[in-house]
Amino acid sequence: MLNTFFLLFLFTIILKYVWEIALDVLNLRYSTGPSARVPDILKDRFSPEDFEKAKRYLKDKVRLATLEKITSLILTLFYVFYLFPTLDKSLSSGRSVIIQALIFFGIYAAIEYVVELPFKVYSTFVIEQKYGFNTTTAKLFIRDQILQILLAVIIGAPIIAGIIWFLVKFPVWWWQLSILAFVILIFFMIIQPILIAPLFFKFSELENEELKSKIRAILDKARIKVPNIYKMDASKRTKKQNAYLTGIGKSRRLVLFDNILSYNQDEILAVVGHELGHHAKRHIPKLLVLNALLITFTFFITNAIYKFLMETHIFGVSQPYTVFAYAFMFVSSIMFFLEPVMNYFSRKMEYEADEYSAKLLGSPTYLISSLKRLVKENLSNPNPMPLYKIWYYSHPAPEERIKRLMEVGQNDR
């Protein structure tokens, strides 16, 4: 039984990484092979030269991602066979269990950060720079990293302390941790727009009064209250474009990347309409419910595995934080194979938001135009492998979104 579980543990973790790498490689071959083509629906905006550039961009990203995942697998096996057992023994005396846990997860996080940092640097300053996306400076990059570390410590330490307190206090803790996780999720939805995001980006009121007036008009038409419309200085870090609606209640705000303001106003309004569609269709509360169920299921299974490992000592560890680390590592690897389910619901919501935008503006024309621009200017993969889309895509592929929008337009005639 013990050897069987140990082998299942290793098999599940290794399978996750192998499957991730296999999907990336198969998608790369599918998207860049001799039979790959630009979908007819994109040919008016996406030239053969754009396609070749997008294929090179995908190749560079997949090569780096593959190396990173192989490194991560090796590191994970190092944790399993050496680091976790060593820390379990060396930290287990002379300190409270919460302090031990903070040191344990601090060391773990520090190693993860140091190993991942070269990949971040290469991605930002080599790949993104090569294709004209990166606009961040070394100084700004370092500042962002320092802020991220400080936030991780300030936010992460109390969360870890809370988790360990529950583990020590209760033999059955999955439902308490589920409630805690859900409360934290709601809390960050409220504070992220007003406290965390401004640490990294500058937000200012949209200066274009004509555009602001048009946005207010469609907000009124949609009967959606958004207290603030902001422009975000995303161009200091990237040339990629986006817009989003975030926050809850008074913290809700509509944010436009400053580099999307080069689009014509109708295209911007179509993108805004899409974001409003998520609100009008109540996608945020629906996703919260789905995430709450997923979190609860994850902690329920983790609690069962945790109790089993505590009783059997399969890995030769006894401290609650170490046993939790093994249990959560195993369960999170299992949950990876449920990603297609969550992404299915997400893609369905994106279609609904697209349709809402088309109906709100009276035509899908400008949303189609903006999608084509996004594909071209972000060098998106126009030809992804079907299984890869099912597994990873939280948004439908651009070709699928445009075809669905064209159907909406025909049905409205």
Buried (B, 14 or more C-beta within 10 A) or exposed (E): EEEEBBEEBBEBBBBBBEEBBEBBBEBBEBBBEEEBEBBEBBBEBBEEEBBEBBBBBBEBBBBBBBEBBEBBBEBBBEBBEEBBBEBBEEBBEEEEBBEBBBBBBBEBBEBEBEBBEEBBEBBBBEBBBEBEBBBBEEEEBEBBBEEEEEEEEEEBBEEBBBBBBBBBEEEEBBBBBBBBBBEBEEEEBBBBBBEEBEEBBEBEEBEBEEBBEBBEEBBEEBEBEBEBBBBBBBBBBBBBBBBBBBBBEEBBBBBBBBBBBEBEBBBBBBBBBBBBBBBBBEBBEEBBEBBBEBBBBBBBBBBBBBBBBBEEEBBEBEBBBBBBBBBBBBBBBBBBEEEBEBBEBBBEBBBBBBBBBBBBBEBBBBBBBBBBBBBBBBBBBBBBBEEBBBBBBEBBBBBBBBBBBBEBBEEEE
